[in-house]
Amino acid sequence: MALVALLGCAGNDGLDLEVRLRTDLAPLGEFTTATVRIPGQEDRAVPASAFENYVTGATLTTFEGLPAQNTRITVELTDGSSLVAARSVTAALTSDATVTVVITRDCVGLSCTEGSDTACHGGQCVDPACSPENPSACPEPECTTAADCPRPGTGCLEAVCLVGGVCGAADDDSCGTGEYCDPDDGCSALPSSGDAGPPSDGGGGMDAGTPDAGESDSGTGRECGDEVCEGFTFCDLGMCRPFPGCFSDGECGPGTVCRNNHCVPEDLDVDGDGTPAADDCDESNPEIAPTVAEICNAVDDDCDEMVDEGNPGLLCADDPAGGECLEGVCGCPEGRFDLDGEAETGCECEADPAPTVSLSCAEPTDLGELADTGAMMTVSGNALPADRAVWYRFRGADSADTSCDNLHVRVQFVENPDDAFRFSVFRGACDTATCSDEGGFTDFSWATDFRQTIDGRLSGQCPCSSAAIPPSNVSSCEDDSADYFVRVVRRAGAPLSCAGYTLEISNGLYDTM
């Protein structure tokens, strides 16, 4: 089976494919070479190493510049010229990826060539689509832990539960130096062995020892014969090889930790950021370490197992977007604004009313009806963002009168910080503002509770008469009820702040203009 993990976006030069192997077969004892084959690419023959932990996973090779397509990866394990076991996996490459190929001892000698079940999985033939990412194509898992697996008949083997729920039988490290556990004969001498390379825990994992002579604890310049081992590699018999693979610290030997899927010595600083692997949660990135300040990027920058923790504004202090941290991106939530420019306060201003309401005369905030019996209400806001108009509607009701009309609609600012706001009033409809609309108002009235000659015409309805023909010099008592629309805007050039206005709207409180 194969486990495909995306690593990142591909560049213009094709895709990178890292091929890893997991097997319970003993390196050097049961196989000496792992050969990786990909159609159209040169075969890669990788010598087996006693210093790799193949049970937990070891990197074999990385192909570069592959096209984005379905790719068949075959790993063959051989002992000299003899084929021990093989497994093919098909992966749909769409980005840089890692493929881990699992080959178990119980598949040795089993041929899966008939029908559609051409892959060996846990000692049985299954559909090659069977993988951890497609478990529906696999049989039921045999195990979740080693305790679910039968005890091997050979004393130096131990039960293991491999990825995908497959039982295996791996060397339990009880054999002596230069020996391995043969499944039939028990502890047997390795065909060839050596003590060069990093100290081993017997299963291939690094122990508490140091890298080979010539290496250092720095992430750069680890000399190895004529080579320089960089990144997640160590010196093995004069060659730079990848550190053993892993998915968790429990898969690594004493004195090593699992970092970026490799067991590395605790005191090794792979990325050269000044923090050893024991304390650094990401040894592939020098900008991630306990000494690094957390910023807004959806990454645990300071290795405290938390992401983007702290004051959301301060996390964005050095980000050009400013604002506050929103799921790894700096900015302000809809309806909030950073007007004071202070990182600590983040997006301190909230639009009032919300930016999705009171947008036009057709969609105003409805304030209801105000009777001309002295009704009054207040409404507040801050008209953010700065180029916004806020619309209100109310009905100025003119109650029935017999002698004097009380209708007196008034709109005025009772709070207008920095003289920053103006309003316009539309009576009946929104096509024409009542009175002049140039520059807007801070105080407005429309009334009939007066008696006055304006431009030679008698105006006002106080007094007024409900008779069909009113007496001389008396107006008819009319019903002048109407809808009023108020548009509030920020005055051009006014200072921008969170401070808001308060409008007072009344009807019938004044008997003269």
Long-range contacts (C-beta under 8 A, 24 or more apart in sequence): 1-89, 1-101, 1-102, 1-119, 1-121, 1-130, 1-131, 1-132, 1-138, 1-163, 1-164, 1-166, 2-73, 2-89, 2-90, 2-91, 2-99, 2-100, 2-101, 2-102, 2-131, 3-98, 3-99, 3-100, 3-131, 3-132, 3-133, 3-163, 3-164, 4-91, 4-92, 4-97, 4-98, 4-99, 4-131, 4-133, 5-97, 5-98, 6-94, 6-95, 6-96, 6-97, 7-95, 7-96, 7-97, 7-98, 8-95, 8-96, 9-95, 9-96, 10-68, 10-95, 10-96, 13-64, 13-65, 14-64, 14-65, 14-66, 14-67, 15-65, 15-66, 15-67, 15-68, 15-93, 15-95, 15-96, 15-97, 16-62, 16-63, 16-64, 16-65, 16-66, 16-96, 16-97, 17-62, 17-63, 17-66, 17-71, 17-73, 17-91, 17-93, 17-96, 17-97, 17-98, 17-99, 18-59, 18-61, 18-62, 18-97, 18-98, 18-99, 19-59, 19-60, 19-61, 19-62, 19-63, 19-73, 19-75, 19-98, 19-99, 19-101, 20-57, 20-58, 20-59, 20-60, 20-98, 20-99, 20-100, 20-101, 20-245, 21-54, 21-57, 21-58, 21-60, 21-75, 21-100, 21-101, 21-102, 21-103, 22-54, 22-55, 22-56, 22-57, 22-58, 22-100, 22-101, 22-102, 22-103, 22-162, 22-163, 22-245, 23-54, 23-55, 23-77, 23-85, 23-102, 23-103, 23-104, 23-105, 23-168, 24-54, 24-55, 24-104, 24-105, 24-160, 24-162, 24-168, 24-169, 24-170, 25-54, 25-77, 25-84, 25-85, 25-103, 25-104, 25-105, 25-108, 26-170, 26-171, 26-180, 26-181, 26-182, 27-52, 27-54, 27-204, 28-180, 28-190, 28-191, 28-192, 28-193, 29-171, 29-180, 29-181, 29-182, 29-188, 29-190, 29-191, 30-77, 30-79, 30-84, 30-105, 30-180, 30-182, 31-77, 31-78, 31-79, 31-84, 31-85, 32-78, 32-79, 32-80, 32-191, 33-77, 33-78, 34-60, 34-75, 34-76, 34-77, 35-75, 35-76, 35-78, 36-60, 36-61, 36-73, 36-74, 36-75, 37-73, 37-74, 37-75, 37-76, 38-63, 38-66, 38-71, 38-72, 38-73, 38-74, 39-71, 39-72, 41-66, 49-197, 49-204, 49-236, 49-241, 50-190, 50-193, 50-194, 50-197, 50-200, 50-204, 51-197, 51-198, 51-200, 51-204, 51-206, 51-236, 51-241, 51-244, 52-204, 52-241, 52-244, 53-201, 53-203, 53-204, 53-205, 53-244, 53-245, 53-246, 53-251, 53-252, 53-253, 53-263, 54-204, 55-160, 55-162, 55-168, 55-170, 55-203, 55-204, 56-203, 56-204, 56-205, 56-244, 56-245, 56-246, 56-247, 56-251, 56-252, 56-263, 57-100, 57-244, 57-245, 57-246, 57-247, 57-251, 57-261, 58-204, 58-242, 58-244, 58-245, 59-242, 59-245, 59-262, 66-93, 67-93, 68-93, 68-94, 68-95, 69-93, 73-99, 73-101, 75-101, 75-103, 77-103, 84-108, 87-119, 87-120, 88-119, 88-128, 89-128, 89-131, 90-128, 98-261, 100-163, 100-245, 102-162, 102-163, 102-164, 102-166, 104-162, 104-166, 104-167, 104-168, 105-168, 105-169, 105-183, 106-167, 106-168, 106-169, 121-164, 121-166, 122-165, 122-166, 122-167, 131-164, 132-163, 132-164, 138-164, 140-165, 141-165, 141-166, 142-166, 142-167, 143-167, 152-183, 154-181, 154-182, 154-183, 154-184, 154-186, 155-186, 156-181, 156-186, 156-187, 157-181, 157-183, 170-203, 171-202, 171-203, 173-201, 173-202, 173-203, 194-237, 196-236, 196-237, 196-238, 197-234, 197-235, 197-236, 197-237, 197-241, 198-234, 198-235, 198-236, 198-265, 200-253, 201-253, 201-254, 203-253, 204-244, 205-244, 205-251, 205-252, 205-253, 205-256, 205-263, 206-234, 206-243, 206-244, 206-252, 206-253, 206-255, 206-256, 206-263, 206-264, 206-265, 207-253, 207-254, 207-255, 207-256, 208-253, 208-254, 208-255, 208-256, 208-265, 208-266, 209-255, 209-265, 210-265, 210-267, 211-235, 211-265, 211-268, 212-236, 217-267, 217-268, 217-269, 217-276, 218-269, 218-272, 219-268, 219-269, 219-270, 219-271, 219-272, 219-273, 219-283, 219-286, 220-272, 231-270, 231-284, 232-259, 232-260, 232-262, 232-264, 232-270, 232-283, 259-283, 260-284, 279-303, 281-305, 295-319, 296-324, 296-325, 296-326, 296-328, 296-329, 296-330, 297-328, 298-327, 298-328, 299-328, 311-344, 311-346, 312-346, 313-338, 313-342, 313-343, 313-344, 313-345, 313-346, 313-347, 314-343, 314-344, 316-343, 316-346, 317-343, 323-347, 337-384, 337-385, 337-498, 339-496, 339-497, 339-498, 348-498, 349-382, 349-384, 349-497, 349-498, 350-498, 351-382, 351-384, 351-385, 351-388, 352-380, 352-381, 352-382, 352-384, 352-500, 353-381, 353-390, 355-384, 355-385, 355-388, 358-390, 358-391, 358-392, 359-389, 359-391, 360-389, 360-391, 361-391, 361-393, 361-426, 361-430, 361-485, 361-487, 362-430, 363-391, 364-391, 364-392, 364-393, 364-485, 365-390, 365-391, 365-392, 365-393, 366-392, 366-393, 366-394, 367-392, 367-393, 367-394, 367-505, 368-394, 368-395, 369-394, 369-395, 369-397, 370-394, 370-395, 370-396, 370-397, 370-409, 370-505, 370-506, 370-507, 371-397, 371-399, 371-507, 371-508, 372-396, 372-397, 372-398, 372-399, 372-405, 372-406, 372-407, 372-408, 372-449, 372-507, 372-508, 373-399, 373-406, 373-507, 373-508, 374-506, 374-507, 374-508, 374-509, 375-506, 375-507, 375-508, 376-504, 376-505, 376-506, 376-507, 376-509, 377-504, 377-505, 377-506, 378-414, 378-502, 378-503, 378-504, 378-505, 379-502, 379-503, 379-505, 380-415, 380-500, 380-501, 380-502, 380-503, 381-488, 381-500, 381-501, 382-498, 382-499, 382-500, 382-501, 383-421, 383-488, 383-489, 383-490, 383-500, 383-501, 384-498, 386-490, 386-496, 387-490, 388-489, 388-490, 389-487, 389-488, 389-489, 390-487, 390-488, 390-489, 391-485, 391-486, 391-487, 391-488, 392-485, 392-486, 392-488, 392-503, 393-483, 393-484, 393-485, 393-486, 394-483, 394-484, 394-486, 394-505, 395-481, 395-482, 395-483, 395-484, 396-446, 396-481, 396-482, 396-483, 396-484, 396-507, 397-481, 397-507, 398-448, 398-478, 398-479, 398-480, 398-481, 400-466, 400-477, 400-479, 401-461, 401-464, 401-466, 401-477, 402-464, 402-465, 402-466, 402-477, 403-463, 403-464, 403-465, 403-477, 404-449, 404-461, 404-462, 404-463, 404-464, 405-448, 405-449, 405-460, 405-461, 405-462, 405-464, 405-477, 405-478, 405-480, 406-449, 406-508, 406-511, 407-447, 407-448, 407-449, 407-461, 407-480, 407-507, 407-508, 408-445, 408-447, 408-448, 408-449, 408-506, 408-507, 408-508, 408-509, 408-510, 408-511, 409-445, 409-446, 409-447, 409-484, 409-505, 409-506, 409-507, 410-443, 410-444, 410-445, 410-447, 410-504, 410-505, 410-506, 410-507, 410-509, 410-510, 411-441, 411-443, 411-444, 411-445, 411-484, 411-486, 411-503, 411-504, 411-505, 412-442, 412-443, 412-444, 412-503, 412-504, 413-442, 413-443, 413-501, 413-502, 413-503, 413-504, 414-502, 414-503, 414-504, 415-500, 415-501, 415-502, 416-442, 416-501, 417-497, 417-499, 417-500, 417-501, 418-494, 418-495, 418-497, 418-499, 419-491, 419-494, 420-490, 420-491, 420-494, 420-495, 420-497, 420-499, 420-501, 421-488, 421-489, 421-490, 421-491, 421-494, 421-501, 422-488, 422-489, 422-491, 423-486, 423-487, 423-488, 423-489, 423-503, 424-486, 424-487, 424-489, 425-484, 425-485, 425-486, 425-487, 426-484, 426-485, 426-486, 426-487, 427-482, 427-483, 427-484, 427-485, 428-482, 428-483, 429-485, 430-485, 440-489, 440-491, 445-510, 445-513, 446-484, 447-510, 447-513, 448-478, 448-480, 449-508, 449-510, 449-511, 449-512, 450-511, 450-512, 450-513, 451-475, 452-513, 462-511
